Amino acid sequence: MKKIAIAASVGTALAIMGLVAPAAAWAAAPAAQVFVAVKTPEAIDAEWRAHLCALLPQPCDARALKLHRPRGGGAADDYVVLSEKPLAMAWLKRNPATNAWQLERLHDFSSYAAALQRERKSDDPEANFSLAAALYPLSEGRWAVAVTLQESESYSGGGASYVTADFVPLDTPPGKPIKAVYSDIPYWCSQSIRACFSEKEYETSKHCHDESRGSLRIAYDEPSKAGAPYVWRYTWLQSVWPANTGPASNKRTSVSFTNDSPKAVDFCGGGLQR
């Protein structure tokens, strides 16, 4: 299969979704379309959290909102807000003259998260659902968002976080159950285990923790026939730095895997994959 180049503007994604005029970059190859976090949203609207919560399904936790802009596409007043409670993504326009926000499109994933929580039969207070700040291409004109689940472990002198992703399409018809296209994909992890326990060890050791970190990369190949889904190829990048060793011992590895073999990934020692 021929590899598709992964360089495209977010304007392509927004145009395909009918959110901006389909002007430029129609011929650009697909790639994950990343949203850029707005660093000082209060400079735009001091009450933006309350204003945007009012446009989202209720109840809404204003503290769990994150405001973004589409990278390289859209008009100057186009925004994307990501909400954890409810789990939702909303496309917005802001009128700078009136400081009013207009809801353009809403994707509500709260029912999906609730069903997933029931399926897991877990009441772990450390478990946290959120949406990654990106869109992922499924096929020509179809996009998905990553519903991520972060689970954490805490222990004396260390801890770990494991994030898996379900890639959920944006075009599920109203009233139909939302189903992931790809599930339980290792997305990110971090683990730190203390290895020094005495004052002398802390003074003499080059490194007092066993540490590992990992993250996912995705590339896209052309489908076998026109209109078919893109072929996703996963690469897991991980670094492992053993305790009591210098920085030169921080080894980095790269592992390829498929939707059928996500558990082939070390995932910072295994994590809490479902």
N, C-alpha and C positions, 0 to 999 in steps of 0.2 A: 504494500500500500504506500501511496505517496504521502509524505508528511505535509500537513498544512502549516504554513507559517503562523506564528502566534503574535501578530502585531495588528491591532485594530483599535479604533477610537471608540469610546463609549457612545458616541453619537450613532454608530451603527446599531447598537443594541436598542437605544431609545427610539430610533426611527422605526425599527422593526416592530417595536411594541406600540407604535402609534403615539408616542409621547412628544416627539419633535418632528419637524418636517424632514422627510427622507431626502436630504440634500446631498450629503457627502459620504464617502467611505462605504458605499454599498458593495463595492467589489473587494473590500478588504477581507482578509482571512479571519476566521473567528478566533477569539481568545477570551479568557476570563476578563470580564469588564469590572474593574475595581472602582469603588467609590472612595472619594477623598474626604476624610473627616474635617469638619469645620472646626478650626482650633478655638475660636472665640465666638460662639453663637450668640452670646449675650450682647455683643457689639452690633449684631443684626437686629435682635429683638430681645429686650431684657426679660420679657415674659414668654419666651418661645416655648418653654416646656408646657406651661398651662395652655397656651393657644393650640399647640399641636395635639396635646392629650385630648382636647375637646373634639378633635376630628377623628379620633381613633375609637375602636370598640371599647366599651366600658366593662369593668373598671380598668383604669389606666394608671400605671405607676409613672409619674412624671420624672422621677429620679432615674429611671431605666431607659430613657430616650437618648439616642445618639444621632446627631444631625450630620449629613454628608452632602457632598456635591458630586454629580456625575463627572468623571474625569474626561476632559477633552470633548465634551458634547453638551448639548442643551443650551438654553438661554441663560443670561446672567442671573435670573431669579428662579431657576430650577433647583429643587432640593430633593433629597431622599432622607426620610427619617426611619431609623430602625428602632423597634420597640421590643423589649423583653416581656413585658406584662401589660397588654396582651402581646403575644409573639406575632409581630406584624411588620410589614414593610409598606411604606406609603410614599407616593410621588406627589410632590407639592410645588405650587408656585406661590411666590410672595410678591405682593404689590408694595413697593417701597414707599409709594406716596401715602398709602393708608395704613401701612404696617399690617395688612390683612393677609392671611394664609388661605389658599384655595387647595382643596384636596383634588388631585387629578386622577389618581388610581390607588387602590388599596388591595394588598394581598394579606389576608388574615390566616395565620398558621396556628392559632391558639388551639383549635380542635385537633389538629395533627399532634401537637405537643401533648395535649391531654390524653389522647389515645395511646401515644407512645409511653407515657408515664404509667397508664393502666396496664399496658402490655408488660412493662418491666416489673410491675408490682413492687415498686421501690418508693420509699418515703425518705430517701437519703437527702438530708438538708443541704448537703454539699453539691448535689446535682443541679446543674444550671443550663437551661436552654437559651440559645441566642441565635441570631442570624449573622452569617459572615457578610462583610461589606463588599459583596461582589455578585455578579451574575455569571453563570457558567453555561456555555453553549451545548445544547443537546443535539440539535440538527438545524438545518437552515430555517431561521425564523422561530426557533423554540429555545427557551432559556429555563434554567433552574437556579434556585438559591440553595445555599448550604445551611440546613438546620443543624446547628452544632450542639452537642451535649458535652458539657465539661463536668467531670467527676474528679474529686480530690481526695487525697489521703494525707493525714497529718500524723506525725510521730515526733518523738523527742529529737530535736536538733535537725529536723528535715521535713520533707513533704514531697508530694507529687501531684501533678495535674495531668489528666488524660482527656483529650478532646476527640470525639468521633463525629462524623458528619453524615447526614442523610441528604442527598441531593434531590430536592423536591421541585417538580415543574411548576411554572407560573401560570400555565394555561388550563388548569383543572376547571371544568365547567361548574358554574354555581350549583350547589346542592349535591354535587358528587363528592364522594370521599377522596381526600387527598392521599395519594400514594407516592412513595419515593421511587425514583428511577434507580438509584444506587443507595445502598444502606450500609451503615456500620463501617464506613471508610475511615481509617486512621487519619487524623487531620493535624494534630499537634500534640506534643507531650513534653513534660519537664519533670525530672526527678532529681532530688538531692538527698543523699543519705549520709549522716554524720559519721565520721571515722576517727575523730579525735575526742578523747574523753578526759584527758588530764591536762593540766597547765603546761607540762613539759611537752606533750604531744602537740599542743597548739603552737608552742614556741619553735619546735624543731621540724614539724611536718611541712612539706612543700605545698600540700593541698589537703585540707581536712574533711573533704566530702567526696563521695562517689557521685558524680554528676552525669546526667545524660539529657539531651534535648533532641527533639525530632520534629520535622514538619513535612507537609505534603506538597508535591508539585504535580501538575497535570498537563499533558500535551494531547493534541487532538490530531487524529489521522482521518483522511478522507473515507467516506463510507464505501462499501462495495458496489452500491448502486445509488443513483440520484434520489435524494429525498430520504434516504435511510439515516439512522442516527450516526453521529460522529463516533469514531472509536476512541475511547478515552484510554490513555496510557499513564499509569501512576508511577511516580518515583518518590521514594521515601528517603529523605536526607536526615541523618542522625549523627550526633557527636557524642562520644563517651570519654569522659575524663576520670580515670581511676584516682582514688585517694592516694595520698602520699607520693604523688608523682608530679613532675614539673609540667608546664604548658605544652612541651613538645610531645607529651603522651596523650594529649587530647586528640583522639582519632576520629576521623569523619568517614562515614560510609554512605553508600548510595545503593538502594535496593529497588528493583522494578517489581511491580506486582499487578494483579488484575482484580476485577470485581469478585472473582472466585477464590482469590487467595490472599485476602487482607491480613489474615493471621500469620502470614509468612513474615510480616514486619515485626521487628523486635518491640517497637512501641514503648520505649523506655522501660523495658523489663516485663512487658505484658499488659499492664494497665487493667482496666475494668471493662474490656470489650464485652458486649452482649453476646 
